[in-house]
């Protein structure tokens, strides 16, 4: 990270991708017993082409600085994490309430963990995650997102800061 | 309720407060694996619902998130302080916010332990072992 998000100029979210990735790896391994690896845009595109539906969680935060993190995962990955999390059969599908709760909490933990790493001395308030289902990625710009694979499936994290 | 283990230790009754049902399930799962005698496990989705449980049930230890709708964890802990009916309640914060400012605030609210999310299941074992020792 080369700049603090609370510096006077508008920070570049891409500069925070390394610390966001570290937070995601920690959450995936410690809480969901999953493995995360980096992906480049081409690898992400190939994996994403096979994904019919996505679950997207947006977590807004405010404190020393404000913004939001968007966490987008294949619905299939959400279901697999749910099954492994509760020790249930992969054939047992979570309903939308539980699926959205799980993906939202995953995003919430990544966001909170990243904020603590980035700004250890200041506290933040995180809003309840806003979660929805999407048929595609829409106007998705790979270079503006942190791209990783979680258990071999494509995951994108976007970060945006609000101006002060 | 009121039963004791062979070692004479009364099981801890726990209240888990988190707006995420998945997180409550995770904490519940980890407490069940820790080997510490646990009595009843109650759940609440926000601070206001947690107070309703405290008013009805005997709770030994409170595990609360911070960022929640309706009443936050910090507001809940302040309300417990003001109320004064639960002086022996063991208080644990489980939050993604591990900042120094938040931890200092927790100290002022007589929080026994502060657990940062994400945590490994064995962390919950350590927390409960410490709480049962001090209860």
Interface residues (C-beta under 8 A of the other chain):
Chain A: X26 X27 X30 X31 X85 X86 X97 X98 X101 X102 X104 X105 X108 X109 X111 X112 X113 X115 X116 X119 X120 X121 X122 X123 X124 X125 X126 X127 X128
Chain B: X19 X20 X21 X22 X23 X25 X26 X29 X67 X68 X69 X95 X96 X97 X98 X99 X100 X101 X102 X105 X116 X117 X118 X119 X120
